[in-house]
Amino acid sequence: MSSQKVLVFAIFAIALGFADAKSTKKTSAWYTEGTPNFEYDCSDKADGNYPHPTLCTHYVACVAKTHAYEMVCALSHDGKPLHYVA
């Protein structure tokens, strides 16, 4: 009886480990949902979000001082686009 409990616990722990690794992978690549190769100079900027040069409903995500991603701001509770405020 106790060996069955250990087996069930081991299977549960393995499944939980896979689920945790999958969620970590998704959160570490948040910027991949944006438009890559956006014409924006990130060479002198730290990793992070910056105001879009022309659209207030968008922002630019700089990654590794070489990649710029054009991102769309989220929608508010009433479905209207939020604006990026620096």
PDB file of N, CA, C and O in Angstrom:
ATOM      1  N   MET A   1       0.824  -1.199   0.000  1.00  0.00           N
ATOM      2  CA  MET A   1       0.000   0.000   0.000  1.00  0.00           C
ATOM      3  C   MET A   1       0.866   1.259   0.000  1.00  0.00           C
ATOM      4  O   MET A   1       0.575   2.196  -0.744  1.00  0.00           O
ATOM      5  N   SER A   2       1.905   1.304   0.803  1.00  0.00           N
ATOM      6  CA  SER A   2       2.740   2.499   0.859  1.00  0.00           C
ATOM      7  C   SER A   2       3.543   2.682  -0.422  1.00  0.00           C
ATOM      8  O   SER A   2       3.835   3.817  -0.797  1.00  0.00           O
ATOM      9  N   SER A   3       3.908   1.598  -1.103  1.00  0.00           N
ATOM     10  CA  SER A   3       4.643   1.740  -2.365  1.00  0.00           C
ATOM     11  C   SER A   3       3.754   2.362  -3.436  1.00  0.00           C
ATOM     12  O   SER A   3       4.250   3.076  -4.308  1.00  0.00           O
ATOM     13  N   GLN A   4       2.455   2.103  -3.386  1.00  0.00           N
ATOM     14  CA  GLN A   4       1.525   2.731  -4.328  1.00  0.00           C
ATOM     15  C   GLN A   4       1.436   4.230  -4.070  1.00  0.00           C
ATOM     16  O   GLN A   4       1.374   5.024  -5.009  1.00  0.00           O
ATOM     17  N   LYS A   5       1.430   4.611  -2.810  1.00  0.00           N
ATOM     18  CA  LYS A   5       1.385   6.033  -2.466  1.00  0.00           C
ATOM     19  C   LYS A   5       2.644   6.741  -2.944  1.00  0.00           C
ATOM     20  O   LYS A   5       2.581   7.861  -3.451  1.00  0.00           O
ATOM     21  N   VAL A   6       3.789   6.083  -2.781  1.00  0.00           N
ATOM     22  CA  VAL A   6       5.054   6.666  -3.230  1.00  0.00           C
ATOM     23  C   VAL A   6       5.045   6.820  -4.742  1.00  0.00           C
ATOM     24  O   VAL A   6       5.491   7.843  -5.261  1.00  0.00           O
ATOM     25  N   LEU A   7       4.544   5.820  -5.454  1.00  0.00           N
ATOM     26  CA  LEU A   7       4.478   5.874  -6.911  1.00  0.00           C
ATOM     27  C   LEU A   7       3.556   7.003  -7.372  1.00  0.00           C
ATOM     28  O   LEU A   7       3.905   7.752  -8.284  1.00  0.00           O
ATOM     29  N   VAL A   8       2.402   7.129  -6.758  1.00  0.00           N
ATOM     30  CA  VAL A   8       1.466   8.204  -7.107  1.00  0.00           C
ATOM     31  C   VAL A   8       2.099   9.563  -6.822  1.00  0.00           C
ATOM     32  O   VAL A   8       1.975  10.484  -7.629  1.00  0.00           O
ATOM     33  N   PHE A   9       2.767   9.693  -5.698  1.00  0.00           N
ATOM     34  CA  PHE A   9       3.429  10.950  -5.359  1.00  0.00           C
ATOM     35  C   PHE A   9       4.523  11.282  -6.366  1.00  0.00           C
ATOM     36  O   PHE A   9       4.658  12.436  -6.775  1.00  0.00           O
ATOM     37  N   ALA A  10       5.306  10.282  -6.772  1.00  0.00           N
ATOM     38  CA  ALA A  10       6.387  10.503  -7.742  1.00  0.00           C
ATOM     39  C   ALA A  10       5.828  10.948  -9.089  1.00  0.00           C
ATOM     40  O   ALA A  10       6.366  11.866  -9.709  1.00  0.00           O
ATOM     41  N   ILE A  11       4.765  10.314  -9.542  1.00  0.00           N
ATOM     42  CA  ILE A  11       4.137  10.707 -10.813  1.00  0.00           C
ATOM     43  C   ILE A  11       3.607  12.129 -10.716  1.00  0.00           C
ATOM     44  O   ILE A  11       3.772  12.915 -11.648  1.00  0.00           O
ATOM     45  N   PHE A  12       2.979  12.464  -9.609  1.00  0.00           N
ATOM     46  CA  PHE A  12       2.459  13.818  -9.408  1.00  0.00           C
ATOM     47  C   PHE A  12       3.589  14.847  -9.416  1.00  0.00           C
ATOM     48  O   PHE A  12       3.457  15.911 -10.022  1.00  0.00           O
ATOM     49  N   ALA A  13       4.694  14.534  -8.744  1.00  0.00           N
ATOM     50  CA  ALA A  13       5.828  15.466  -8.688  1.00  0.00           C
ATOM     51  C   ALA A  13       6.437  15.674 -10.071  1.00  0.00           C
ATOM     52  O   ALA A  13       6.812  16.793 -10.422  1.00  0.00           O
ATOM     53  N   ILE A  14       6.536  14.611 -10.852  1.00  0.00           N
ATOM     54  CA  ILE A  14       7.083  14.733 -12.209  1.00  0.00           C
ATOM     55  C   ILE A  14       6.164  15.588 -13.071  1.00  0.00           C
ATOM     56  O   ILE A  14       6.631  16.466 -13.796  1.00  0.00           O
ATOM     57  N   ALA A  15       4.859  15.336 -12.997  1.00  0.00           N
ATOM     58  CA  ALA A  15       3.900  16.125 -13.780  1.00  0.00           C
ATOM     59  C   ALA A  15       3.941  17.591 -13.375  1.00  0.00           C
ATOM     60  O   ALA A  15       3.877  18.475 -14.229  1.00  0.00           O
ATOM     61  N   LEU A  16       4.046  17.848 -12.096  1.00  0.00           N
ATOM     62  CA  LEU A  16       4.128  19.226 -11.609  1.00  0.00           C
ATOM     63  C   LEU A  16       5.405  19.899 -12.102  1.00  0.00           C
ATOM     64  O   LEU A  16       5.386  21.082 -12.441  1.00  0.00           O
ATOM     65  N   GLY A  17       6.494  19.173 -12.146  1.00  0.00           N
ATOM     66  CA  GLY A  17       7.757  19.711 -12.651  1.00  0.00           C
ATOM     67  C   GLY A  17       7.668  20.091 -14.115  1.00  0.00           C
ATOM     68  O   GLY A  17       8.178  21.138 -14.514  1.00  0.00           O
ATOM     69  N   PHE A  18       7.023  19.251 -14.930  1.00  0.00           N
ATOM     70  CA  PHE A  18       6.850  19.578 -16.344  1.00  0.00           C
ATOM     71  C   PHE A  18       5.966  20.802 -16.518  1.00  0.00           C
ATOM     72  O   PHE A  18       6.256  21.659 -17.352  1.00  0.00           O
ATOM     73  N   ALA A  19       4.904  20.896 -15.752  1.00  0.00           N
ATOM     74  CA  ALA A  19       4.008  22.052 -15.852  1.00  0.00           C
ATOM     75  C   ALA A  19       4.730  23.328 -15.453  1.00  0.00           C
ATOM     76  O   ALA A  19       4.538  24.370 -16.080  1.00  0.00           O
ATOM     77  N   ASP A  20       5.561  23.260 -14.416  1.00  0.00           N
ATOM     78  CA  ASP A  20       6.300  24.439 -13.972  1.00  0.00           C
ATOM     79  C   ASP A  20       7.316  24.876 -15.019  1.00  0.00           C
ATOM     80  O   ASP A  20       7.464  26.073 -15.266  1.00  0.00           O
ATOM     81  N   ALA A  21       8.010  23.939 -15.631  1.00  0.00           N
ATOM     82  CA  ALA A  21       8.998  24.272 -16.668  1.00  0.00           C
ATOM     83  C   ALA A  21       8.321  24.903 -17.871  1.00  0.00           C
ATOM     84  O   ALA A  21       8.866  25.826 -18.476  1.00  0.00           O
ATOM     85  N   LYS A  22       7.149  24.420 -18.222  1.00  0.00           N
ATOM     86  CA  LYS A  22       6.415  24.967 -19.363  1.00  0.00           C
ATOM     87  C   LYS A  22       5.984  26.401 -19.084  1.00  0.00           C
ATOM     88  O   LYS A  22       6.112  27.253 -19.963  1.00  0.00           O
ATOM     89  N   SER A  23       5.478  26.694 -17.891  1.00  0.00           N
ATOM     90  CA  SER A  23       5.034  28.054 -17.576  1.00  0.00           C
ATOM     91  C   SER A  23       6.217  29.011 -17.492  1.00  0.00           C
ATOM     92  O   SER A  23       6.083  30.173 -17.877  1.00  0.00           O
ATOM     93  N   THR A  24       7.363  28.565 -17.005  1.00  0.00           N
ATOM     94  CA  THR A  24       8.552  29.415 -16.945  1.00  0.00           C
ATOM     95  C   THR A  24       9.017  29.772 -18.342  1.00  0.00           C
ATOM     96  O   THR A  24       9.415  30.909 -18.599  1.00  0.00           O
ATOM     97  N   LYS A  25       8.969  28.812 -19.239  1.00  0.00           N
ATOM     98  CA  LYS A  25       9.391  29.064 -20.611  1.00  0.00           C
ATOM     99  C   LYS A  25       8.516  30.134 -21.247  1.00  0.00           C
ATOM    100  O   LYS A  25       9.025  31.002 -21.957  1.00  0.00           O
ATOM    101  N   LYS A  26       7.226  30.089 -21.009  1.00  0.00           N
ATOM    102  CA  LYS A  26       6.320  31.065 -21.603  1.00  0.00           C
ATOM    103  C   LYS A  26       6.571  32.464 -21.057  1.00  0.00           C
ATOM    104  O   LYS A  26       6.576  33.423 -21.828  1.00  0.00           O
ATOM    105  N   THR A  27       6.775  32.608 -19.772  1.00  0.00           N
ATOM    106  CA  THR A  27       6.964  33.936 -19.210  1.00  0.00           C
ATOM    107  C   THR A  27       8.317  34.526 -19.554  1.00  0.00           C
ATOM    108  O   THR A  27       8.465  35.749 -19.569  1.00  0.00           O
ATOM    109  N   SER A  28       9.312  33.691 -19.831  1.00  0.00           N
ATOM    110  CA  SER A  28      10.621  34.234 -20.143  1.00  0.00           C
ATOM    111  C   SER A  28      10.697  34.770 -21.567  1.00  0.00           C
ATOM    112  O   SER A  28      11.646  35.477 -21.904  1.00  0.00           O
ATOM    113  N   ALA A  29       9.731  34.454 -22.398  1.00  0.00           N
ATOM    114  CA  ALA A  29       9.734  34.916 -23.785  1.00  0.00           C
ATOM    115  C   ALA A  29       8.521  35.811 -24.056  1.00  0.00           C
ATOM    116  O   ALA A  29       7.896  35.697 -25.111  1.00  0.00           O
ATOM    117  N   TRP A  30       8.189  36.682 -23.133  1.00  0.00           N
ATOM    118  CA  TRP A  30       7.012  37.550 -23.267  1.00  0.00           C
ATOM    119  C   TRP A  30       7.074  38.426 -24.499  1.00  0.00           C
ATOM    120  O   TRP A  30       6.030  38.741 -25.070  1.00  0.00           O
ATOM    121  N   TYR A  31       8.245  38.828 -24.929  1.00  0.00           N
ATOM    122  CA  TYR A  31       8.388  39.764 -26.034  1.00  0.00           C
ATOM    123  C   TYR A  31       8.190  39.112 -27.396  1.00  0.00           C
ATOM    124  O   TYR A  31       8.067  39.826 -28.391  1.00  0.00           O
ATOM    125  N   THR A  32       8.155  37.786 -27.480  1.00  0.00           N
ATOM    126  CA  THR A  32       8.048  37.122 -28.777  1.00  0.00           C
ATOM    127  C   THR A  32       6.689  37.319 -29.428  1.00  0.00           C
ATOM    128  O   THR A  32       6.520  36.986 -30.601  1.00  0.00           O
ATOM    129  N   GLU A  33       5.721  37.849 -28.699  1.00  0.00           N
ATOM    130  CA  GLU A  33       4.416  38.109 -29.288  1.00  0.00           C
ATOM    131  C   GLU A  33       4.387  39.424 -30.054  1.00  0.00           C
ATOM    132  O   GLU A  33       3.393  39.722 -30.716  1.00  0.00           O
ATOM    133  N   GLY A  34       5.427  40.196 -29.983  1.00  0.00           N
ATOM    134  CA  GLY A  34       5.495  41.465 -30.695  1.00  0.00           C
ATOM    135  C   GLY A  34       6.022  41.287 -32.109  1.00  0.00           C
ATOM    136  O   GLY A  34       6.340  40.174 -32.528  1.00  0.00           O
ATOM    137  N   THR A  35       6.113  42.387 -32.840  1.00  0.00           N
ATOM    138  CA  THR A  35       6.643  42.370 -34.195  1.00  0.00           C
ATOM    139  C   THR A  35       8.160  42.512 -34.136  1.00  0.00           C
ATOM    140  O   THR A  35       8.659  43.554 -33.711  1.00  0.00           O
ATOM    141  N   PRO A  36       8.909  41.479 -34.556  1.00  0.00           N
ATOM    142  CA  PRO A  36      10.371  41.570 -34.493  1.00  0.00           C
ATOM    143  C   PRO A  36      10.933  42.465 -35.588  1.00  0.00           C
ATOM    144  O   PRO A  36      10.243  42.811 -36.547  1.00  0.00           O
ATOM    145  N   ASN A  37      12.191  42.830 -35.427  1.00  0.00           N
ATOM    146  CA  ASN A  37      12.914  43.650 -36.403  1.00  0.00           C
ATOM    147  C   ASN A  37      12.274  45.015 -36.611  1.00  0.00           C
ATOM    148  O   ASN A  37      12.374  45.593 -37.694  1.00  0.00           O
ATOM    149  N   PHE A  38      11.640  45.515 -35.609  1.00  0.00           N
ATOM    150  CA  PHE A  38      11.057  46.852 -35.658  1.00  0.00           C
ATOM    151  C   PHE A  38      12.201  47.855 -35.715  1.00  0.00           C
ATOM    152  O   PHE A  38      13.193  47.702 -35.003  1.00  0.00           O
ATOM    153  N   GLU A  39      12.076  48.873 -36.549  1.00  0.00           N
ATOM    154  CA  GLU A  39      13.143  49.865 -36.725  1.00  0.00           C
ATOM    155  C   GLU A  39      13.205  50.793 -35.507  1.00  0.00           C
ATOM    156  O   GLU A  39      12.553  51.836 -35.474  1.00  0.00           O
ATOM    157  N   TYR A  40      13.984  50.403 -34.532  1.00  0.00           N
ATOM    158  CA  TYR A  40      14.146  51.173 -33.302  1.00  0.00           C
ATOM    159  C   TYR A  40      15.533  50.851 -32.768  1.00  0.00           C
ATOM    160  O   TYR A  40      15.922  49.684 -32.725  1.00  0.00           O
ATOM    161  N   ASP A  41      16.269  51.848 -32.370  1.00  0.00           N
ATOM    162  CA  ASP A  41      17.643  51.646 -31.910  1.00  0.00           C
ATOM    163  C   ASP A  41      17.671  51.345 -30.414  1.00  0.00           C
ATOM    164  O   ASP A  41      17.408  52.221 -29.590  1.00  0.00           O
ATOM    165  N   CYS A  42      17.988  50.115 -30.079  1.00  0.00           N
ATOM    166  CA  CYS A  42      18.081  49.691 -28.680  1.00  0.00           C
ATOM    167  C   CYS A  42      19.526  49.606 -28.200  1.00  0.00           C
ATOM    168  O   CYS A  42      19.771  49.157 -27.081  1.00  0.00           O
ATOM    169  N   SER A  43      20.475  50.022 -29.012  1.00  0.00           N
ATOM    170  CA  SER A  43      21.887  49.818 -28.682  1.00  0.00           C
ATOM    171  C   SER A  43      22.326  50.524 -27.399  1.00  0.00           C
ATOM    172  O   SER A  43      23.255  50.059 -26.737  1.00  0.00           O
ATOM    173  N   ASP A  44      21.688  51.623 -27.036  1.00  0.00           N
ATOM    174  CA  ASP A  44      22.079  52.341 -25.818  1.00  0.00           C
ATOM    175  C   ASP A  44      21.045  52.201 -24.697  1.00  0.00           C
ATOM    176  O   ASP A  44      21.058  52.970 -23.736  1.00  0.00           O
ATOM    177  N   LYS A  45      20.148  51.214 -24.827  1.00  0.00           N
ATOM    178  CA  LYS A  45      19.072  51.048 -23.851  1.00  0.00           C
ATOM    179  C   LYS A  45      19.185  49.705 -23.129  1.00  0.00           C
ATOM    180  O   LYS A  45      19.584  48.697 -23.713  1.00  0.00           O
ATOM    181  N   ALA A  46      18.830  49.716 -21.866  1.00  0.00           N
ATOM    182  CA  ALA A  46      18.772  48.474 -21.094  1.00  0.00           C
ATOM    183  C   ALA A  46      17.542  47.680 -21.527  1.00  0.00           C
ATOM    184  O   ALA A  46      16.624  48.234 -22.131  1.00  0.00           O
ATOM    185  N   ASP A  47      17.524  46.389 -21.221  1.00  0.00           N
ATOM    186  CA  ASP A  47      16.347  45.580 -21.517  1.00  0.00           C
ATOM    187  C   ASP A  47      15.135  46.180 -20.823  1.00  0.00           C
ATOM    188  O   ASP A  47      15.200  46.544 -19.649  1.00  0.00           O
ATOM    189  N   GLY A  48      14.036  46.282 -21.549  1.00  0.00           N
ATOM    190  CA  GLY A  48      12.820  46.823 -20.957  1.00  0.00           C
ATOM    191  C   GLY A  48      11.902  47.423 -21.996  1.00  0.00           C
ATOM    192  O   GLY A  48      12.108  47.259 -23.198  1.00  0.00           O
ATOM    193  N   ASN A  49      10.889  48.115 -21.521  1.00  0.00           N
ATOM    194  CA  ASN A  49       9.872  48.716 -22.378  1.00  0.00           C
ATOM    195  C   ASN A  49      10.092  50.213 -22.504  1.00  0.00           C
ATOM    196  O   ASN A  49      10.449  50.893 -21.542  1.00  0.00           O
ATOM    197  N   TYR A  50       9.867  50.715 -23.730  1.00  0.00           N
ATOM    198  CA  TYR A  50      10.067  52.135 -24.024  1.00  0.00           C
ATOM    199  C   TYR A  50       8.898  52.645 -24.851  1.00  0.00           C
ATOM    200  O   TYR A  50       8.279  51.871 -25.581  1.00  0.00           O
ATOM    201  N   PRO A  51       8.586  53.933 -24.752  1.00  0.00           N
ATOM    202  CA  PRO A  51       7.472  54.484 -25.530  1.00  0.00           C
ATOM    203  C   PRO A  51       7.701  54.310 -27.030  1.00  0.00           C
ATOM    204  O   PRO A  51       8.822  54.450 -27.519  1.00  0.00           O
ATOM    205  N   HIS A  52       6.646  54.011 -27.737  1.00  0.00           N
ATOM    206  CA  HIS A  52       6.703  53.919 -29.195  1.00  0.00           C
ATOM    207  C   HIS A  52       6.900  55.330 -29.737  1.00  0.00           C
ATOM    208  O   HIS A  52       6.302  56.266 -29.205  1.00  0.00           O
ATOM    209  N   PRO A  53       7.710  55.519 -30.768  1.00  0.00           N
ATOM    210  CA  PRO A  53       7.981  56.875 -31.264  1.00  0.00           C
ATOM    211  C   PRO A  53       6.776  57.576 -31.886  1.00  0.00           C
ATOM    212  O   PRO A  53       6.745  58.806 -31.929  1.00  0.00           O
ATOM    213  N   THR A  54       5.777  56.824 -32.373  1.00  0.00           N
ATOM    214  CA  THR A  54       4.643  57.477 -33.043  1.00  0.00           C
ATOM    215  C   THR A  54       3.271  57.031 -32.571  1.00  0.00           C
ATOM    216  O   THR A  54       2.301  57.760 -32.779  1.00  0.00           O
ATOM    217  N   LEU A  55       3.142  55.875 -31.950  1.00  0.00           N
ATOM    218  CA  LEU A  55       1.832  55.347 -31.560  1.00  0.00           C
ATOM    219  C   LEU A  55       1.711  55.239 -30.044  1.00  0.00           C
ATOM    220  O   LEU A  55       2.501  54.543 -29.406  1.00  0.00           O
ATOM    221  N   CYS A  56       0.744  55.910 -29.474  1.00  0.00           N
ATOM    222  CA  CYS A  56       0.603  55.872 -28.011  1.00  0.00           C
ATOM    223  C   CYS A  56      -0.049  54.579 -27.528  1.00  0.00           C
ATOM    224  O   CYS A  56      -0.023  54.297 -26.330  1.00  0.00           O
ATOM    225  N   THR A  57      -0.633  53.789 -28.425  1.00  0.00           N
ATOM    226  CA  THR A  57      -1.229  52.513 -28.037  1.00  0.00           C
ATOM    227  C   THR A  57      -0.256  51.349 -28.232  1.00  0.00           C
ATOM    228  O   THR A  57      -0.644  50.187 -28.115  1.00  0.00           O
ATOM    229  N   HIS A  58       0.998  51.658 -28.527  1.00  0.00           N
ATOM    230  CA  HIS A  58       2.047  50.660 -28.706  1.00  0.00           C
ATOM    231  C   HIS A  58       3.254  51.046 -27.852  1.00  0.00           C
ATOM    232  O   HIS A  58       3.364  52.179 -27.383  1.00  0.00           O
ATOM    233  N   TYR A  59       4.142  50.096 -27.663  1.00  0.00           N
ATOM    234  CA  TYR A  59       5.415  50.381 -27.008  1.00  0.00           C
ATOM    235  C   TYR A  59       6.486  49.500 -27.633  1.00  0.00           C
ATOM    236  O   TYR A  59       6.168  48.577 -28.383  1.00  0.00           O
ATOM    237  N   VAL A  60       7.728  49.769 -27.337  1.00  0.00           N
ATOM    238  CA  VAL A  60       8.845  49.011 -27.889  1.00  0.00           C
ATOM    239  C   VAL A  60       9.520  48.251 -26.754  1.00  0.00           C
ATOM    240  O   VAL A  60       9.845  48.829 -25.717  1.00  0.00           O
ATOM    241  N   ALA A  61       9.729  46.959 -26.955  1.00  0.00           N
ATOM    242  CA  ALA A  61      10.451  46.134 -25.991  1.00  0.00           C
ATOM    243  C   ALA A  61      11.861  45.916 -26.521  1.00  0.00           C
ATOM    244  O   ALA A  61      12.041  45.332 -27.590  1.00  0.00           O
ATOM    245  N   CYS A  62      12.863  46.382 -25.778  1.00  0.00           N
ATOM    246  CA  CYS A  62      14.264  46.184 -26.158  1.00  0.00           C
ATOM    247  C   CYS A  62      14.814  44.968 -25.421  1.00  0.00           C
ATOM    248  O   CYS A  62      14.611  44.810 -24.217  1.00  0.00           O
ATOM    249  N   VAL A  63      15.514  44.109 -26.165  1.00  0.00           N
ATOM    250  CA  VAL A  63      16.079  42.887 -25.602  1.00  0.00           C
ATOM    251  C   VAL A  63      17.532  42.766 -26.046  1.00  0.00           C
ATOM    252  O   VAL A  63      17.828  42.813 -27.240  1.00  0.00           O
ATOM    253  N   ALA A  64      18.421  42.613 -25.095  1.00  0.00           N
ATOM    254  CA  ALA A  64      19.849  42.381 -25.333  1.00  0.00           C
ATOM    255  C   ALA A  64      20.505  43.497 -26.145  1.00  0.00           C
ATOM    256  O   ALA A  64      21.476  43.252 -26.860  1.00  0.00           O
ATOM    257  N   LYS A  65      19.995  44.694 -26.041  1.00  0.00           N
ATOM    258  CA  LYS A  65      20.537  45.878 -26.728  1.00  0.00           C
ATOM    259  C   LYS A  65      20.627  45.726 -28.247  1.00  0.00           C
ATOM    260  O   LYS A  65      21.246  46.553 -28.917  1.00  0.00           O
ATOM    261  N   THR A  66      20.015  44.681 -28.791  1.00  0.00           N
ATOM    262  CA  THR A  66      20.086  44.469 -30.241  1.00  0.00           C
ATOM    263  C   THR A  66      18.732  44.225 -30.888  1.00  0.00           C
ATOM    264  O   THR A  66      18.574  44.466 -32.085  1.00  0.00           O
ATOM    265  N   HIS A  67      17.759  43.758 -30.130  1.00  0.00           N
ATOM    266  CA  HIS A  67      16.462  43.407 -30.700  1.00  0.00           C
ATOM    267  C   HIS A  67      15.385  44.359 -30.201  1.00  0.00           C
ATOM    268  O   HIS A  67      15.292  44.638 -29.005  1.00  0.00           O
ATOM    269  N   ALA A  68      14.576  44.853 -31.126  1.00  0.00           N
ATOM    270  CA  ALA A  68      13.445  45.708 -30.781  1.00  0.00           C
ATOM    271  C   ALA A  68      12.167  45.023 -31.251  1.00  0.00           C
ATOM    272  O   ALA A  68      12.090  44.554 -32.386  1.00  0.00           O
ATOM    273  N   TYR A  69      11.171  44.968 -30.379  1.00  0.00           N
ATOM    274  CA  TYR A  69       9.888  44.360 -30.702  1.00  0.00           C
ATOM    275  C   TYR A  69       8.796  45.399 -30.512  1.00  0.00           C
ATOM    276  O   TYR A  69       8.693  46.020 -29.453  1.00  0.00           O
ATOM    277  N   GLU A  70       7.979  45.585 -31.547  1.00  0.00           N
ATOM    278  CA  GLU A  70       6.841  46.494 -31.439  1.00  0.00           C
ATOM    279  C   GLU A  70       5.712  45.730 -30.761  1.00  0.00           C
ATOM    280  O   GLU A  70       5.270  44.694 -31.256  1.00  0.00           O
ATOM    281  N   MET A  71       5.251  46.242 -29.635  1.00  0.00           N
ATOM    282  CA  MET A  71       4.227  45.575 -28.843  1.00  0.00           C
ATOM    283  C   MET A  71       2.970  46.437 -28.797  1.00  0.00           C
ATOM    284  O   MET A  71       3.049  47.665 -28.833  1.00  0.00           O
ATOM    285  N   VAL A  72       1.815  45.786 -28.716  1.00  0.00           N
ATOM    286  CA  VAL A  72       0.538  46.487 -28.607  1.00  0.00           C
ATOM    287  C   VAL A  72       0.141  46.517 -27.137  1.00  0.00           C
ATOM    288  O   VAL A  72       0.225  45.501 -26.447  1.00  0.00           O
ATOM    289  N   CYS A  73      -0.287  47.672 -26.663  1.00  0.00           N
ATOM    290  CA  CYS A  73      -0.736  47.782 -25.271  1.00  0.00           C
ATOM    291  C   CYS A  73      -1.982  46.925 -25.058  1.00  0.00           C
ATOM    292  O   CYS A  73      -2.747  46.681 -25.991  1.00  0.00           O
ATOM    293  N   ALA A  74      -2.171  46.486 -23.852  1.00  0.00           N
ATOM    294  CA  ALA A  74      -3.331  45.668 -23.503  1.00  0.00           C
ATOM    295  C   ALA A  74      -4.614  46.488 -23.589  1.00  0.00           C
ATOM    296  O   ALA A  74      -4.578  47.714 -23.697  1.00  0.00           O
ATOM    297  N   LEU A  75      -5.746  45.790 -23.540  1.00  0.00           N
ATOM    298  CA  LEU A  75      -7.040  46.460 -23.536  1.00  0.00           C
ATOM    299  C   LEU A  75      -7.494  46.681 -22.102  1.00  0.00           C
ATOM    300  O   LEU A  75      -7.175  45.896 -21.209  1.00  0.00           O
ATOM    301  N   SER A  76      -8.235  47.748 -21.892  1.00  0.00           N
ATOM    302  CA  SER A  76      -8.781  48.026 -20.561  1.00  0.00           C
ATOM    303  C   SER A  76     -10.001  47.137 -20.325  1.00  0.00           C
ATOM    304  O   SER A  76     -10.386  46.363 -21.201  1.00  0.00           O
ATOM    305  N   HIS A  77     -10.597  47.246 -19.163  1.00  0.00           N
ATOM    306  CA  HIS A  77     -11.755  46.421 -18.817  1.00  0.00           C
ATOM    307  C   HIS A  77     -12.953  46.661 -19.727  1.00  0.00           C
ATOM    308  O   HIS A  77     -13.817  45.792 -19.842  1.00  0.00           O
ATOM    309  N   ASP A  78     -13.025  47.821 -20.376  1.00  0.00           N
ATOM    310  CA  ASP A  78     -14.137  48.096 -21.290  1.00  0.00           C
ATOM    311  C   ASP A  78     -13.765  47.855 -22.754  1.00  0.00           C
ATOM    312  O   ASP A  78     -14.531  48.214 -23.648  1.00  0.00           O
ATOM    313  N   GLY A  79     -12.600  47.251 -23.012  1.00  0.00           N
ATOM    314  CA  GLY A  79     -12.210  46.882 -24.357  1.00  0.00           C
ATOM    315  C   GLY A  79     -11.468  47.940 -25.138  1.00  0.00           C
ATOM    316  O   GLY A  79     -11.126  47.718 -26.300  1.00  0.00           O
ATOM    317  N   LYS A  80     -11.209  49.082 -24.535  1.00  0.00           N
ATOM    318  CA  LYS A  80     -10.474  50.142 -25.222  1.00  0.00           C
ATOM    319  C   LYS A  80      -8.980  49.954 -24.980  1.00  0.00           C
ATOM    320  O   LYS A  80      -8.580  49.511 -23.904  1.00  0.00           O
ATOM    321  N   PRO A  81      -8.142  50.290 -25.984  1.00  0.00           N
ATOM    322  CA  PRO A  81      -6.700  50.110 -25.794  1.00  0.00           C
ATOM    323  C   PRO A  81      -6.133  51.044 -24.730  1.00  0.00           C
ATOM    324  O   PRO A  81      -6.495  52.218 -24.657  1.00  0.00           O
ATOM    325  N   LEU A  82      -5.248  50.508 -23.917  1.00  0.00           N
ATOM    326  CA  LEU A  82      -4.545  51.332 -22.936  1.00  0.00           C
ATOM    327  C   LEU A  82      -3.425  52.087 -23.639  1.00  0.00           C
ATOM    328  O   LEU A  82      -3.004  51.695 -24.727  1.00  0.00           O
ATOM    329  N   HIS A  83      -2.948  53.142 -23.043  1.00  0.00           N
ATOM    330  CA  HIS A  83      -1.881  53.955 -23.618  1.00  0.00           C
ATOM    331  C   HIS A  83      -0.627  53.788 -22.780  1.00  0.00           C
ATOM    332  O   HIS A  83      -0.696  53.708 -21.554  1.00  0.00           O
ATOM    333  N   TYR A  84       0.521  53.735 -23.447  1.00  0.00           N
ATOM    334  CA  TYR A  84       1.794  53.603 -22.739  1.00  0.00           C
ATOM    335  C   TYR A  84       2.195  54.964 -22.195  1.00  0.00           C
ATOM    336  O   TYR A  84       2.279  55.935 -22.947  1.00  0.00           O
ATOM    337  N   VAL A  85       2.440  55.038 -20.907  1.00  0.00           N
ATOM    338  CA  VAL A  85       2.859  56.283 -20.266  1.00  0.00           C
ATOM    339  C   VAL A  85       4.205  56.021 -19.613  1.00  0.00           C
ATOM    340  O   VAL A  85       4.335  55.135 -18.768  1.00  0.00           O
ATOM    341  N   ALA A  86       5.195  56.789 -20.005  1.00  0.00           N
ATOM    342  CA  ALA A  86       6.541  56.592 -19.462  1.00  0.00           C
ATOM    343  C   ALA A  86       6.704  57.316 -18.145  1.00  0.00           C
ATOM    344  O   ALA A  86       7.774  57.263 -17.539  1.00  0.00           O
TER     345      ALA A  86
END
